[in-house]
Amino acid sequence: MTKKLTELHNLLAEKLLDKVKDPDCKSADLNVARRFLKDNYRKIVQMSLHRNLRKEVNTGANGTQDYIIKKGINKDKLAKKL
């Protein structure tokens, strides 16, 4: 399904580019192309931000699985897991 949508998207982009390059291009065609670019720019930015801001975490590294008590009589002791 994703492959078909990508192919359709690319075909639509090519057709819009051809229409915009045509000297007899109408304002309605330009409006469609503008909207296409605006919608796709948002998606591209969201996807790139999601990919770039997501970081891997090493579970268990630096005590990420355990909680150390910071105050009180049990300070610096490892809390038990429930």
Secondary structure, 3 states (H helix, E strand, C coil): CHHHHHHHHHHHHHHHHHHHHCCCCCHHHHHHHHHHHHHHHHHHHHHHHHHHHCCCCCCCHHHCCCCECCCCCCCCCECCCC
